[in-house]
């Protein structure tokens, strides 16, 4: 896989973002010369913010600017502007630009904000973004301050268009087309992720638009028909599905993603391609599901690809007798996930079965679900900060899979034991399976997890293995409002301040792969050139300042080892505020 060329990156920097001007502070309350969208008070004809956003904390700050087309400099109307507050990710007001391309967010609290602009057919950008698929610059806002000239120049997105045929050269309608790119996943491996989709028309033609500059892998496939029929008002597995079809075929005509030819597009560029689908034997997976007491299952079966490169995710309802049949399955590695909702029975049940498909049918599967484990415990609060959540509903404890590649659909889905805290902080979490970390799932500004203990042992960063344990009692989760704060600036080798960079912070010691990703943090500077990390777990770390970071690359163990060569070690204690001066490490 080739990297995005330097020419494309240069074009992205010069043509896309060169017109971003520096922020200018105006006297508080001064109105813009042309009215724009105002957060909390949309202009006529614009969508209103949802009620959840309207109930968020307010202040007296303002952020305003203008959005234009990159090539023509013409104002762009109805661009969606989404603001996010670093103190509370759920605080996400949205406004639309007016006829002059202007927008405004009002009644904002002090803090740091990220801002993105998106409009169909154009490249979506974050403020301060310099490269495709890279983060932007946060906007620092003081109490009562108005920050203006936060401007965007949006370029037209790239387009991959073309035509798809069958193996005989006949034009193919209703083909699902995906434009994908390789990206680092949480396990540190590069995997394909979908960035654009389309469906061929009656002429076999498709058009995927709004793409960032870069290199893409294109595939087409034909989804199989519905996998069940209705008998006497209830779903029942179908036995009449075709045994061949068109699994994902990658341009220019291969069933293997690693053999695909990449399609490179620049800013606003349109590239046309044509390829034929490869017909192949498609397998049928069938069987029955029983609950832990031997009764027919009731719920759904979902087939998930383990490598993340298949286009077909099959969702199937269980028949009245617990039977299922999944048709049109291409060769590959899958995980068969069963989730049962059992009316009148105690709690939901689940099962996960690995499946290898090599072209032949897999029949007669007998899957037995289990109730999982019940975890009970208590959340205690070490501090006096308000325990107010920005989201409606009660506080909850949840279980996070220790394996980042775990394809399980989640744990703790028992409606009678869903992790909700009572008035004393007690909770019950049912249906938990596998190796998990326990944590407070509700976002609570001003608080972070201090420790998780079981039987007097600290398991904060030790995966809890549920296997063979129907109940786990007396888990204690301690929350603290004594948050760490690590901030600073970055200079180059000559001592000059660097305005744009990325800081990667990772543990100083080598940790188990299931734990290390819980500690890694990345941060970019704000509009003042400073970086800030809040609520970093107390401990020893190394920080490396680099010029840019490919999305998700910090998950790669090899990359993290390279970063250590130019890193600065530091230690931060609970509640400590620490200032760091970092030097930019070249070569990244």
C-alpha positions in Angstrom: 0.0 0.0 0.0 1.5 3.3 -1.1 1.3 6.3 1.1 -0.5 9.5 0.0 1.9 11.4 -2.1 3.6 14.6 -0.9 2.0 16.4 -3.8 -1.5 15.5 -2.6 -0.6 16.6 0.9 0.8 19.9 -0.4 -2.4 20.5 -2.3 -4.5 19.7 0.7 -2.5 22.2 2.8 -2.3 25.0 0.2 -5.6 24.7 -1.6 -7.9 23.6 1.2 -6.7 25.3 4.3 -4.6 28.3 3.3 -7.5 30.7 3.6 -8.0 29.9 7.3 -7.2 33.2 9.0 -6.0 33.8 12.5 -8.5 34.4 15.3 -9.3 37.9 16.3 -10.8 38.8 19.7 -13.7 41.3 19.6 -15.3 43.0 22.6 -17.8 40.7 24.3 -21.3 41.1 22.9 -20.3 42.8 19.7 -22.5 41.6 16.9 -21.2 40.3 13.6 -21.6 42.5 10.5 -23.8 39.9 8.8 -26.1 37.7 11.0 -25.3 34.0 10.9 -26.6 30.8 12.6 -26.5 31.2 16.4 -26.2 28.2 18.6 -29.4 28.0 20.7 -31.3 30.4 18.4 -31.3 29.0 14.8 -32.2 31.4 12.0 -35.6 30.8 10.2 -35.5 27.7 8.0 -32.7 26.1 9.9 -33.0 22.9 11.9 -33.2 23.4 15.6 -30.8 21.8 18.0 -32.1 18.8 19.9 -33.4 19.2 23.4 -30.4 17.3 24.9 -28.1 19.9 23.4 -30.3 22.8 24.6 -30.0 21.6 28.2 -26.2 21.8 28.2 -24.2 24.3 30.3 -24.1 27.8 28.9 -21.9 30.8 29.3 -21.1 34.2 27.7 -18.6 33.3 25.0 -19.0 33.3 21.3 -17.3 31.7 18.3 -18.1 32.9 14.8 -16.7 32.8 11.3 -17.5 32.2 7.6 -17.4 29.2 5.2 -16.6 29.6 1.5 -15.9 27.3 -1.4 -12.2 26.7 -1.8 -11.9 27.3 -5.5 -14.4 30.1 -6.1 -14.4 31.8 -2.7 -18.2 31.9 -2.9 -20.1 31.7 0.4 -21.5 28.3 1.2 -24.9 28.1 2.8 -26.3 25.3 4.9 -23.0 24.0 5.9 -23.3 22.0 9.1 -21.0 23.4 11.8 -20.5 21.1 14.8 -18.8 22.3 18.0 -17.5 20.1 20.7 -16.4 21.1 24.2 -13.3 19.4 25.6 -14.8 19.4 29.1 -17.9 17.5 28.0 -18.0 15.5 24.7 -21.8 15.4 24.9 -21.9 19.2 24.6 -22.2 19.4 20.8 -24.2 22.3 19.5 -24.8 22.4 15.8 -25.7 25.4 13.6 -26.0 25.9 9.8 -24.4 28.7 7.8 -26.6 31.4 6.4 -26.8 32.7 2.8 -23.5 34.6 3.3 -21.8 31.5 4.6 -21.7 33.0 8.1 -22.3 31.2 11.4 -22.1 31.9 15.1 -22.2 29.9 18.4 -23.4 31.9 21.3 -23.7 31.4 25.1 -20.6 29.2 25.3 -18.8 28.3 28.5 -15.1 29.0 28.7 -12.8 26.2 27.6 -11.4 24.6 24.5 -13.5 23.6 21.5 -13.1 21.6 18.3 -15.1 22.7 15.3 -15.9 20.8 12.1 -17.7 21.9 8.9 -19.5 19.5 6.6 -21.7 19.7 3.5 -22.7 17.0 1.0 -20.3 16.9 -1.9 -17.5 18.8 -0.1 -14.6 17.6 2.0 -15.5 17.7 5.7 -12.8 19.5 7.7 -11.9 20.3 11.3 -10.7 23.8 12.1 -6.9 23.8 11.7 -6.7 20.5 9.9 -3.7 20.3 7.6 -3.8 16.8 6.2 -6.4 14.3 5.1 -7.8 12.2 8.0 -5.8 14.2 10.6 -7.3 16.1 13.6 -7.5 19.8 13.8 -6.7 22.6 16.2 -8.8 23.4 19.3 -10.2 26.9 19.8 -9.3 28.4 23.2 -12.2 30.5 24.6 -12.1 32.7 27.7 -15.0 33.8 29.9 -17.1 36.4 28.0 -14.7 36.3 25.0 -15.8 36.5 21.3 -13.5 34.7 18.9 -14.0 35.6 15.3 -12.6 34.8 11.9 -12.7 31.1 12.5 -13.1 30.6 8.8 -13.2 27.5 6.5 -12.5 27.1 2.8 -14.2 23.8 1.8 -13.0 22.1 -1.4 -15.2 19.8 -3.5 -14.7 16.2 -2.5 -13.1 13.7 -4.8 -15.2 11.3 -6.8 -14.7 7.7 -7.8 -17.2 6.8 -10.5 -17.5 3.9 -12.9 -19.3 0.9 -14.2 -19.6 -2.7 -13.0 -20.3 -5.8 -15.0 -20.8 -9.4 -14.3 -18.4 -12.2 -15.3 -19.8 -12.1 -18.9 -19.5 -8.4 -19.4 -23.2 -7.6 -18.8 -23.9 -4.4 -16.9 -24.8 -5.0 -13.2 -27.5 -3.0 -11.4 -28.0 -3.0 -7.6 -24.3 -3.6 -6.8 -23.2 -2.3 -3.4 -20.0 -0.3 -4.0 -17.6 0.8 -1.2 -14.6 3.1 -1.3 -12.3 1.9 1.5 -8.9 3.0 2.9 -6.4 1.2 5.1 -6.3 2.6 8.7 -4.7 1.4 11.9 -7.1 -0.5 14.1 -7.0 -0.8 17.9 -4.9 -4.0 17.6 -2.2 -2.0 15.7 -2.9 -3.7 12.3 -3.9 -1.8 9.2 -7.4 -2.7 8.2 -9.9 -1.5 5.6 -12.5 1.0 6.7 -15.3 2.3 4.5 -15.3 6.0 3.7 -17.9 6.2 1.0 -20.7 4.0 -0.5 -22.9 3.9 -3.6 -25.2 1.5 -5.5 -25.1 1.0 -9.2 -28.1 2.1 -11.3 -29.8 0.3 -14.1 -26.8 1.0 -16.3 -24.4 -0.5 -13.9 -23.0 2.9 -13.1 -22.0 4.2 -9.6 -20.6 7.4 -8.1 -18.9 7.7 -4.7 -18.5 11.4 -3.9 -17.2 13.7 -1.1 -13.9 11.8 -0.7 -10.8 13.2 1.0 -7.6 13.2 -1.2 -5.8 9.9 -0.9 -5.7 6.3 -2.0 -8.7 4.0 -1.9 -9.6 0.4 -2.4 -12.9 -0.1 -4.3 -15.0 -3.2 -4.0 -18.4 -4.3 -5.3 -20.7 -7.0 -4.1 -24.3 -8.1 -4.4 -26.0 -8.7 -1.0 -28.0 -11.9 -0.7 -31.8 -11.7 -0.4 -33.5 -11.9 3.0 -32.4 -15.0 4.9 -35.8 -16.0 6.4 -39.4 -16.3 5.4 -42.6 -15.8 7.4 -44.6 -19.0 8.3 -47.8 -18.6 10.3 -46.8 -15.1 11.3 -43.4 -16.2 12.6 -39.9 -16.2 10.9 -38.6 -19.5 9.7 -35.3 -20.4 8.0 -35.5 -20.5 4.1 -34.1 -23.5 2.2 -34.6 -22.1 -1.3 -31.7 -19.6 -1.5 -29.3 -19.7 -4.4 -25.9 -21.3 -3.8 -23.8 -18.9 -5.9 -23.5 -15.2 -6.3 -21.1 -12.3 -6.1 -19.0 -11.9 -3.0 -16.8 -8.7 -2.6 -14.7 -8.2 -5.7 -11.9 -5.6 -5.5 -10.9 -3.4 -8.3 -9.5 -4.3 -10.9 -11.0 -7.7 -10.4 -9.8 -9.8 -7.5 -11.3 -11.5 -4.5 -8.3 -10.7 -2.4 -8.1 -7.2 -0.8 -4.3 -7.4 -0.6 -4.2 -7.8 -4.4 -6.4 -4.8 -5.1 -5.2 -1.8 -7.1 -5.5 1.4 -5.3 -7.3 4.4 -6.8 -5.6 7.8 -6.1 -7.7 11.0 -6.1 -6.7 14.6 -5.5 -8.8 17.5 -4.3 -12.0 17.7 -6.2 -10.7 15.1 -8.7 -12.9 12.6 -10.4 -11.5 9.2 -11.4 -13.4 6.7 -13.5 -12.9 2.9 -13.2 -14.6 -0.2 -14.6 -14.3 -3.8 -13.4 -16.3 -7.1 -13.4 -17.5 -9.0 -10.4 -16.2 -12.5 -9.8 -18.9 -15.2 -9.3 -18.2 -17.7 -6.6 -19.8 -20.4 -4.6 -21.6 -18.9 -1.6 -22.1 -20.9 1.6 -25.1 -21.4 3.7 -24.8 -21.5 7.5 -27.7 -23.1 9.4 -28.5 -24.5 12.7 -30.6 -24.1 15.9 -30.3 -22.1 19.0 -31.3 -23.2 22.5 -31.2 -21.3 25.7 -29.4 -22.6 28.8 -32.4 -24.7 29.8 -32.8 -26.3 26.4 -35.7 -24.3 25.1 -35.8 -22.8 21.6 -34.1 -19.5 21.3 -35.8 -16.2 20.4 -33.8 -13.3 19.2 -31.2 -12.7 16.4 -28.1 -14.2 14.9 -25.5 -11.8 13.4 -22.5 -12.9 11.3 -19.5 -10.5 11.6 -16.3 -10.7 9.5 -13.2 -11.0 11.7 -10.9 -9.1 9.3 -13.1 -6.1 8.7 -12.9 -6.4 4.9 -16.2 -8.0 4.0 -19.1 -5.8 2.9 -21.9 -8.2 4.0 -23.1 -8.2 7.6 -25.9 -10.6 8.0 -28.7 -10.0 10.5 -31.1 -12.9 11.0 -34.1 -13.4 13.2 -34.4 -16.8 14.8 -37.3 -18.9 13.7 -40.1 -20.0 16.0 -38.3 -23.3 16.6 -34.9 -21.5 17.2 -33.7 -22.3 13.7 -31.6 -19.9 11.6 -30.1 -19.9 8.1 -27.6 -17.4 6.8 -27.3 -17.5 3.0 -24.8 -16.0 0.6 -21.7 -16.2 2.8 -18.4 -15.7 1.1 -15.2 -17.6 2.2 -13.6 -16.0 5.2 -13.2 -15.9 9.0 -16.4 -14.8 10.9 -17.8 -14.6 14.3 -21.4 -15.8 14.8 -23.0 -13.7 17.5 -26.3 -14.8 19.1 -28.3 -12.5 21.3 -31.5 -13.7 22.8 -34.3 -11.7 24.2 -36.5 -14.2 26.0 -39.9 -12.9 27.0 -41.0 -14.2 30.4 -37.6 -15.7 31.1 -35.0 -14.4 33.5 -32.6 -12.1 31.7 -31.1 -12.2 28.2 -28.6 -14.8 27.0 -25.8 -14.8 24.5 -23.2 -16.9 22.6 -20.3 -16.2 20.3 -19.0 -18.9 17.9 -16.0 -18.5 15.6 -16.8 -19.7 12.0 -14.5 -20.5 9.1 -16.2 -20.6 5.7 -14.3 -22.2 2.8 -17.0 -22.4 0.2 -19.0 -25.4 1.5 -22.2 -25.2 3.5 -22.1 -25.4 7.3 -25.2 -27.1 8.6 -26.5 -28.6 11.8 -24.9 -26.1 14.1 -26.3 -26.4 17.7 -25.7 -23.3 19.7 -26.5 -23.0 23.4 -26.6 -19.6 24.9 -25.6 -18.7 28.4 -26.8 -16.1 30.9 -23.3 -14.8 31.6 -22.2 -13.7 35.0 -23.8 -11.3 37.5 -21.4 -8.7 38.9 -22.5 -6.7 42.0 -20.6 -3.8 43.6 -20.6 -0.2 44.7 -19.3 3.1 43.4 -17.8 5.4 45.9 -16.8 9.1 45.5 -13.5 10.5 46.6 -14.2 14.2 46.2 -16.9 16.9 46.4 -17.4 17.9 42.7 -21.0 17.9 41.5 -22.1 14.4 40.3 -24.1 15.9 37.4 -24.1 14.0 34.1 -24.7 16.0 30.8 -26.8 13.1 29.6 -30.3 12.2 30.7 -30.8 9.1 32.8 -29.1 7.4 35.7 -25.4 6.8 36.2 -24.3 3.3 35.1 -21.4 0.9 35.4 -20.4 -1.1 32.3 -18.0 -3.8 31.1 -15.5 -3.0 28.4 -13.9 -6.0 26.4 -10.2 -6.3 27.2 -9.5 -7.5 23.7 -9.8 -4.5 21.3 -10.6 -7.0 18.4 -13.3 -8.7 20.4 -16.4 -8.8 18.1 -18.8 -9.4 20.9 -21.9 -7.1 20.7 -21.5 -6.0 24.2 -22.1 -7.2 27.8 -24.3 -6.2 30.6 -27.5 -6.2 28.5 -29.7 -7.5 31.3 -32.6 -5.0 31.8 -33.0 -6.1 35.4 -29.2 -5.8 36.1 -28.0 -3.1 33.8 -25.4 -1.4 35.9 -27.6 1.4 37.1 -26.5 3.0 40.4 -29.0 3.3 43.3 -29.0 6.1 45.8 -26.2 4.4 47.7 -24.0 3.8 44.7 -24.8 0.1 44.5 -25.1 -1.7 41.2 -25.8 -5.0 39.5 -24.5 -5.9 36.1 -25.8 -9.0 34.4 -25.0 -10.9 31.3 -21.2 -10.2 31.4 -18.8 -12.6 29.6 -15.2 -12.9 28.6 -12.3 -10.7 29.8 -13.5 -7.2 30.7 -12.6 -4.0 32.4 -15.2 -2.4 34.7 -15.8 1.3 34.6 -18.4 4.0 35.0 -19.9 4.3 31.6 -21.6 7.7 32.0 -19.7 10.8 31.1 -19.2 12.8 34.3 -17.2 16.0 33.9 -14.8 16.6 36.7 -14.5 13.0 37.7 -12.4 10.0 36.6 -11.9 6.4 37.7 -9.3 6.2 40.5 -9.4 2.5 41.1 -11.3 -0.7 40.8 -10.9 -3.4 43.4 -12.1 -6.9 44.0 -11.4 -8.9 47.2 -8.9 -6.2 48.2 -7.0 -6.5 44.9 -6.5 -3.6 42.5 -8.0 -4.7 39.1 -8.2 -1.3 37.5 -5.9 -2.3 34.7 -6.2 -6.1 35.1 -8.7 -7.8 32.9 -11.4 -9.5 34.9 -11.9 -13.0 33.6 -15.5 -14.0 33.9 -15.1 -17.6 32.7 -16.7 -20.2 35.1 -17.9 -17.5 37.6 -21.7 -17.2 37.7 -21.5 -14.4 40.2 -18.8 -11.9 41.2 -19.6 -9.8 44.3 -18.2 -6.8 46.1 -16.5 -4.9 43.3 -15.6 -1.4 44.4 -15.1 1.4 41.9 -13.6 4.6 43.4 -14.1 7.8 41.5 -12.0 10.9 42.1 -12.3 14.6 41.3 -8.6 15.1 41.8 -7.8 15.2 38.1 -4.3 15.6 36.6 -3.5 18.4 34.1 -0.5 18.2 31.8 0.1 21.1 29.4 2.9 22.8 27.6 4.4 24.0 24.3 6.6 22.5 21.6 9.7 24.1 20.1 11.9 23.0 17.2 15.7 22.3 17.3 16.4 26.1 17.1 14.1 26.9 20.0 11.4 28.5 17.9 7.8 27.8 19.0 6.0 25.3 16.8 2.3 26.2 16.1 1.2 22.8 14.7 2.2 19.4 16.0 0.9 16.2 17.7 1.9 15.0 21.1 1.7 11.3 21.8 1.8 10.2 25.4 2.4 6.6 26.3 3.3 4.6 29.5 7.0 4.7 30.3 7.0 1.0 31.0 6.0 -1.7 28.5 2.5 -3.0 29.4 0.3 -5.8 28.3 -1.3 -5.0 25.0 -4.8 -5.3 26.5 -3.8 -2.5 29.0 -1.5 -0.1 27.1 -4.2 1.4 24.9 -6.0 2.6 28.1 -3.0 4.9 28.8 -2.1 6.2 25.4 -3.3 9.8 24.7 -2.8 12.1 21.7 -3.3 15.8 21.7 -2.9 18.7 19.2 -2.4 22.4 20.1 -5.0 25.0 20.6 -5.1 28.3 18.7 -2.5 29.6 21.2 -0.1 26.9 20.3 -0.4 25.1 23.6 -1.4 21.5 24.3 -3.4 20.3 27.3 -4.2 16.8 28.6 -6.7 16.5 31.5 -7.5 13.4 33.6 -4.4 11.5 32.6 -4.0 8.5 34.9 -1.3 9.1 37.6 2.0 7.4 36.7 5.2 7.5 34.6 4.9 8.4 31.0 7.0 9.4 27.9 5.8 12.2 25.6 6.9 12.7 22.0 6.1 15.7 19.8 5.8 15.0 16.1 4.8 16.9 13.0 1.8 14.7 12.1 0.1 11.4 13.0 -1.8 9.1 10.7 -5.2 8.3 12.1 -5.0 5.4 14.6 -1.2 4.8 14.1 -0.6 5.2 17.8 -2.1 1.7 18.2 0.9 0.2 16.3 3.5 -1.4 18.8 6.3 -0.8 16.3 5.4 2.9 15.9 5.3 3.4 19.7 8.8 1.9 19.9 10.0 4.4 17.3 8.4 7.3 19.3 10.3 6.3 22.4 13.7 7.3 20.8 12.7 11.0 20.9 10.6 11.0 24.0 10.7 12.9 27.2 9.9 11.0 30.4 7.7 12.6 33.1 5.7 11.5 36.2 2.4 13.0 37.2 0.7 12.5 40.5 -3.0 12.5 41.4 -4.4 16.0 41.2 -1.1 17.4 39.9 -0.8 20.2 37.4 2.3 19.8 35.3 3.9 21.9 32.6 6.1 20.4 29.9 8.4 21.9 27.3 8.9 19.5 24.4 11.1 19.5 21.4 9.8 18.4 18.0 11.1 15.1 17.0 11.9 15.0 13.3 11.3 12.1 10.9 7.6 11.6 11.7 
